[in-house]
């Protein structure tokens, strides 16, 4: 089943709360990331980060946090899709929607630290590994990049 998603910028306290709820479910509940590691000072309305809620048919299915960098790149963080919604195209559509939005704002590339288990997904979406494996929050990661 092909998912058609809507990407909502979390520019209200309620939308940000919904983003954080999805992240808590996926990262803390499913993946076991400690809550104090998953949430940080960038998870507030006045942060330099921009948060996006991923919805499908009115249901919250994912979230992503975006941090524009001074060097003209976008750092993608805390990207997740609920387990029962994976494998249906939501992740790929979200990446494309984020890329299009920030390309239009003049940014030149997307950078991210991917869990090694998600490396194949990002490579299939055009991202290239730019580092060796490293540990983050006790999980193996690799830095990746895609020009916009």
C-alpha positions as CSV (number, residue, x, y, z in Angstrom):
1,X,0.0,0.0,0.0
2,X,1.5,3.4,-1.0
3,X,1.2,6.0,1.7
4,X,0.5,9.6,0.8
5,X,1.8,11.8,3.6
6,X,1.3,15.4,4.7
7,X,4.2,17.2,6.3
8,X,3.1,19.8,8.8
9,X,5.5,22.3,10.3
10,X,5.1,22.1,14.1
11,X,4.7,25.9,14.5
12,X,2.2,25.6,17.4
13,X,2.6,24.0,20.9
14,X,0.1,21.3,20.0
15,X,1.9,20.2,16.8
16,X,5.2,20.2,18.6
17,X,3.6,18.1,21.4
18,X,2.3,15.6,18.8
19,X,5.8,15.4,17.2
20,X,7.3,14.6,20.6
21,X,4.7,12.0,21.3
22,X,5.5,10.1,18.1
23,X,9.2,10.4,18.9
24,X,8.7,9.1,22.4
25,X,6.8,6.1,21.1
26,X,9.4,5.2,18.4
27,X,12.7,6.1,20.0
28,X,12.0,5.5,23.7
29,X,9.2,2.9,23.6
30,X,10.3,0.9,20.6
31,X,14.1,1.4,20.3
32,X,14.8,1.8,24.0
33,X,16.6,5.2,23.7
34,X,16.5,6.8,27.2
35,X,14.1,9.7,27.3
36,X,16.8,12.1,28.7
37,X,18.9,11.3,25.6
38,X,16.0,11.4,23.0
39,X,14.7,14.9,24.1
40,X,17.0,17.9,24.5
41,X,17.0,21.7,24.7
42,X,16.2,21.9,21.0
43,X,12.7,20.4,21.6
44,X,11.0,23.7,22.5
45,X,9.0,26.2,20.5
46,X,11.7,28.9,20.5
47,X,14.5,26.6,19.4
48,X,16.6,27.1,16.3
49,X,15.3,23.7,15.1
50,X,12.2,23.3,12.9
51,X,10.0,20.3,13.7
52,X,7.7,18.6,11.3
53,X,4.8,16.1,12.0
54,X,4.2,13.4,9.4
55,X,0.5,12.6,9.0
56,X,-1.5,10.2,6.8
57,X,-5.3,10.2,6.7
58,X,-5.4,12.4,9.8
59,X,-3.2,10.1,11.9
60,X,0.2,11.1,13.2
61,X,2.7,8.6,11.8
62,X,6.1,10.2,12.2
63,X,8.3,13.2,12.9
64,X,11.5,14.9,11.9
65,X,13.6,17.7,13.3
66,X,15.5,20.0,11.0
67,X,18.4,22.3,11.9
68,X,19.7,24.7,9.3
69,X,23.4,25.1,9.6
70,X,25.6,28.2,9.2
71,X,27.4,26.4,6.3
72,X,24.2,26.3,4.2
73,X,23.4,22.6,5.0
74,X,20.4,21.2,6.8
75,X,21.1,18.7,9.6
76,X,18.3,16.2,9.7
77,X,17.6,14.8,13.2
78,X,15.2,12.6,15.1
79,X,13.5,11.3,11.9
80,X,11.1,8.5,12.7
81,X,8.1,6.7,11.3
82,X,5.8,4.5,13.4
83,X,6.6,0.8,13.0
84,X,3.2,-0.1,11.5
85,X,3.6,2.6,8.9
86,X,7.1,1.7,7.6
87,X,7.7,0.1,4.3
88,X,4.9,2.1,2.7
89,X,6.8,5.0,1.3
90,X,6.3,7.5,4.1
91,X,10.0,7.9,4.9
92,X,11.0,8.4,1.3
93,X,8.2,11.0,0.7
94,X,9.1,12.8,3.9
95,X,12.8,13.1,2.8
96,X,11.7,14.5,-0.6
97,X,9.3,17.0,1.0
98,X,12.0,18.2,3.4
99,X,14.6,18.4,0.7
100,X,12.3,20.4,-1.6
101,X,11.3,22.8,1.2
102,X,14.9,23.5,2.2
103,X,16.2,23.6,-1.3
104,X,13.7,26.4,-2.0
105,X,15.0,28.2,1.1
106,X,18.5,28.1,-0.5
107,X,20.2,25.3,1.5
108,X,22.8,23.2,-0.4
109,X,22.8,19.8,1.2
110,X,21.2,17.5,3.8
111,X,23.5,15.9,6.4
112,X,22.5,13.4,9.0
113,X,23.8,10.7,11.3
114,X,22.0,7.5,10.4
115,X,21.7,4.3,12.4
116,X,23.7,1.7,10.6
117,X,20.6,-0.4,10.3
118,X,19.0,2.5,8.3
119,X,22.0,3.1,6.0
120,X,20.4,1.1,3.1
121,X,17.3,3.2,3.3
122,X,19.2,6.4,3.0
123,X,21.5,5.1,0.3
124,X,18.3,4.1,-1.7
125,X,17.2,7.8,-1.3
126,X,20.4,9.2,-2.7
127,X,22.5,9.7,0.4
128,X,26.2,8.8,0.6
129,X,28.1,7.8,3.7
130,X,30.8,10.3,4.5
131,X,32.2,8.7,7.7
132,X,33.0,5.4,9.2
133,X,30.9,3.8,11.9
134,X,30.7,5.6,15.2
135,X,28.6,5.1,18.4
136,X,25.8,7.5,19.3
137,X,23.5,6.8,22.3
138,X,24.9,3.3,22.3
139,X,23.9,2.6,18.7
140,X,26.2,2.3,15.7
141,X,25.8,5.2,13.3
142,X,27.3,6.6,10.1
143,X,27.3,10.2,8.9
144,X,25.6,10.7,5.5
145,X,25.1,13.5,3.0
146,X,23.0,14.4,0.0
147,X,23.4,17.5,-2.1
148,X,20.2,19.4,-2.8
